[in-house]
Amino acid sequence: MQGTVATYNPLTRSGTLLLDDGDEIAFGAPAFDASGLRLLRPGQRVRVEHDESGQVSRVTLPTFQ
């Protein structure tokens, strides 16, 4: 699933994403930390991965595997 960064707080390493279907979801520091990224910018395209419970488990750039 892909979306766009709506907000990102570098101090807490968390933020919100606007998904392509119009839903807005939050992600926490563990999802950001799992990405290997250093920073996200509002408006940046990302790929979102979920765990079995439906929580965001990883936020990466669409070009990352």
C-alpha positions as a Markdown table, in Angstrom:
| # | Residue | x | y | z |
|---|---|---|---|---|
| 1 | Met | 0.0 | 0.0 | 0.0 |
| 2 | Gln | 1.3 | 3.5 | -0.7 |
| 3 | Gly | 0.5 | 7.0 | 0.6 |
| 4 | Thr | 1.9 | 10.4 | 1.3 |
| 5 | Val | 3.4 | 11.8 | 4.5 |
| 6 | Ala | 0.9 | 14.2 | 6.0 |
| 7 | Thr | 2.9 | 15.0 | 9.2 |
| 8 | Tyr | 6.3 | 13.9 | 10.6 |
| 9 | Asn | 7.9 | 14.8 | 14.0 |
| 10 | Pro | 11.6 | 14.1 | 13.9 |
| 11 | Leu | 11.8 | 14.3 | 17.7 |
| 12 | Thr | 9.3 | 11.5 | 18.3 |
| 13 | Arg | 10.0 | 9.8 | 14.9 |
| 14 | Ser | 6.2 | 9.4 | 14.4 |
| 15 | Gly | 3.6 | 11.0 | 12.1 |
| 16 | Thr | 0.6 | 10.5 | 9.9 |
| 17 | Leu | 0.1 | 9.3 | 6.4 |
| 18 | Leu | -2.6 | 10.0 | 3.9 |
| 19 | Leu | -3.2 | 6.7 | 2.0 |
| 20 | Asp | -4.1 | 6.6 | -1.7 |
| 21 | Asp | -7.7 | 5.5 | -0.7 |
| 22 | Gly | -8.1 | 8.7 | 1.3 |
| 23 | Asp | -7.7 | 7.2 | 4.8 |
| 24 | Glu | -5.3 | 8.8 | 7.2 |
| 25 | Ile | -3.3 | 6.6 | 9.5 |
| 26 | Ala | -0.7 | 7.2 | 12.2 |
| 27 | Phe | 2.7 | 5.5 | 12.5 |
| 28 | Gly | 4.9 | 5.3 | 15.5 |
| 29 | Ala | 8.7 | 5.4 | 16.1 |
| 30 | Pro | 9.0 | 1.6 | 15.7 |
| 31 | Ala | 7.6 | 1.7 | 12.1 |
| 32 | Phe | 9.9 | 4.6 | 11.2 |
| 33 | Asp | 12.9 | 2.9 | 12.9 |
| 34 | Ala | 12.3 | -0.3 | 10.8 |
| 35 | Ser | 12.5 | 1.7 | 7.6 |
| 36 | Gly | 16.2 | 2.5 | 7.9 |
| 37 | Leu | 15.4 | 6.1 | 6.8 |
| 38 | Arg | 16.7 | 9.2 | 8.6 |
| 39 | Leu | 14.0 | 11.7 | 7.8 |
| 40 | Leu | 10.6 | 12.0 | 6.2 |
| 41 | Arg | 9.1 | 15.2 | 4.6 |
| 42 | Pro | 5.5 | 16.1 | 4.3 |
| 43 | Gly | 4.3 | 15.4 | 0.8 |
| 44 | Gln | 6.8 | 12.5 | 0.3 |
| 45 | Arg | 5.5 | 9.3 | -1.2 |
| 46 | Val | 6.0 | 6.2 | 0.9 |
| 47 | Arg | 5.1 | 2.5 | 1.0 |
| 48 | Val | 3.4 | 1.2 | 4.1 |
| 49 | Glu | 3.6 | -2.3 | 5.5 |
| 50 | His | 1.3 | -3.7 | 8.2 |
| 51 | Asp | 1.7 | -6.4 | 10.8 |
| 52 | Glu | -0.9 | -9.1 | 11.4 |
| 53 | Ser | -2.8 | -6.9 | 13.8 |
| 54 | Gly | -3.2 | -4.2 | 11.1 |
| 55 | Gln | -0.7 | -1.8 | 12.8 |
| 56 | Val | 1.8 | 0.0 | 10.6 |
| 57 | Ser | 5.0 | -2.0 | 11.0 |
| 58 | Arg | 7.3 | -0.2 | 8.4 |
| 59 | Val | 7.3 | 3.0 | 6.4 |
| 60 | Thr | 9.7 | 3.0 | 3.4 |
| 61 | Leu | 10.3 | 4.8 | 0.1 |
| 62 | Pro | 8.5 | 3.1 | -2.8 |
| 63 | Thr | 11.8 | 2.3 | -4.4 |
| 64 | Phe | 13.1 | 0.3 | -1.3 |
| 65 | Gln | 12.5 | -3.4 | -0.9 |
